[in-house]
Amino acid sequence: MQPATDTGHTDKIFIGDGLYFLIIVQEGRVSHFTANVSLSHADFVKRSVGRLPPGAWVGSATKNDGYLTAINSYTFYQNQLPASEEIQRVVHDKFC
């Protein structure tokens, strides 16, 4: 599966419990995402945008026990902690 670009549709994308999406958030919205978690975050960024733009965020969106959360990319941030509240809001606007 190739990385997908946001189409601008308002329909939310369903993430099943225990599944992951790789995502890039830029300028207050999810700009790129893929369910192809066989890619590393670095490969996902490279294939999607070349280099992570200044101010953009990359990580994973996952749902566990019905709770959706965005997790920082260890490759880019050296931690796998939950992303900031702002990123969480953007992810919840796009995914359910």
Order of alpha helices (4+ residues) and beta strands (2+ residues): beta-beta-beta-alpha-beta-beta-alpha-alpha
